[in-house]
Amino acid sequence: MLDNSLHDRIQGNWKQLSGEVQHEWGKLTHNDVEEIKGDVEMLAGKIEERYGVTKAEARRQIERWAIQFLEHKVEQSKSDTTAN
């Protein structure tokens, strides 16, 4: 299960993340991503449906992806700050 802070960060950054979601899980349609609107449980359900994995596996994939993406975003932000 995703911890609440990670869940909140996904929801809060959904506009930025939505394109990355489609890149990561290419079987999700634009309509799927629009419908999800940052709802991690709905995202897990769509991944389960499109990829034939369990919901627990879908959650693990989301967690790994989100941690990686959000860490990269923090690193990018730090380098932008030090460049100024």
C-alpha positions in Angstrom: 0.0 0.0 0.0 1.3 3.4 -0.9 2.0 5.6 2.1 -0.3 8.7 2.4 2.5 11.2 1.7 3.4 9.5 -1.6 -0.3 9.2 -2.5 -0.8 12.9 -1.8 2.2 13.9 -3.8 0.9 11.9 -6.8 -2.5 13.6 -6.5 -0.9 17.0 -6.1 1.3 16.6 -9.1 -1.1 14.8 -11.4 -1.0 17.3 -14.2 2.7 16.9 -14.5 2.6 13.2 -13.9 -0.2 12.3 -16.3 2.1 12.4 -19.4 4.7 10.3 -17.5 2.0 7.8 -16.6 1.1 7.3 -20.2 4.8 6.9 -21.1 5.3 4.4 -18.3 2.1 2.4 -18.9 1.6 2.8 -22.7 -1.5 0.6 -22.7 -3.4 3.3 -20.7 -5.3 5.6 -23.0 -5.5 9.3 -22.8 -9.1 8.9 -21.6 -7.9 6.5 -18.9 -5.4 9.1 -17.6 -8.0 11.9 -17.8 -10.5 9.7 -15.8 -7.9 8.8 -13.1 -7.3 12.4 -12.1 -4.6 11.4 -9.6 -6.6 8.7 -7.9 -3.9 6.1 -7.2 -6.5 3.3 -6.6 -8.1 4.0 -9.9 -4.6 4.0 -11.6 -3.9 0.6 -10.0 -7.2 -0.7 -11.2 -6.5 0.5 -14.8 -3.0 -1.1 -14.7 -4.5 -4.3 -13.4 -7.1 -4.3 -16.1 -4.8 -3.4 -19.0 -1.8 -5.5 -18.0 -3.4 -8.4 -16.3 -1.4 -8.0 -13.1 -2.8 -8.1 -9.5 -3.8 -4.9 -7.9 -1.0 -5.4 -5.3 1.6 -5.7 -8.2 0.1 -2.6 -9.8 0.5 -0.7 -6.6 4.1 -1.8 -6.3 4.7 -0.6 -9.8 3.1 2.8 -9.1 5.1 3.1 -5.9 8.5 2.3 -7.6 7.7 4.6 -10.5 6.4 7.5 -8.3 9.4 7.4 -5.9 11.8 7.4 -8.9 9.9 10.2 -10.7 9.5 12.4 -7.6 13.1 11.9 -6.5 14.2 13.0 -10.0 12.0 16.0 -9.8 13.6 17.0 -6.4 17.1 16.5 -7.8 16.2 18.6 -10.9 14.8 21.3 -8.6 18.0 21.3 -6.5 20.2 21.6 -9.6 18.0 24.5 -11.0 18.4 26.3 -7.6 22.2 25.9 -7.5 22.5 27.0 -11.2 20.9 30.4 -10.3 
